[in-house]
């Protein structure tokens, strides 16, 4: 987690949502949810702080990092490839699956 606080150079990554046409750019210093909303992509979310779990989805490709362990993300969820997009910072390009956004 120290990598998150020590980063000084901003890196841009691409996020794609599987089974949709949604694709957007996210900086290494912003959350997936924040970048999505800023660019008009309406991801499901509730609390915005990693407590409720409404923003949880599958990380099919790529890596997220959290500044602190989110309360709504259990070890079992993380082991199954789940992530919380309201508090997750990208560390690579991402392919995500969000059930609420699938046709």
Secondary structure, 3 states (H helix, E strand, C coil): CHHHHHCCCCCEEEEEECCCCCEEEEECCCEHHHHHHHCCCCCCCCCCCCCCCCCEEEEEECCEEECCCCCCCCHHHHHCCEEECCCEEECCCEEEECHHHCC
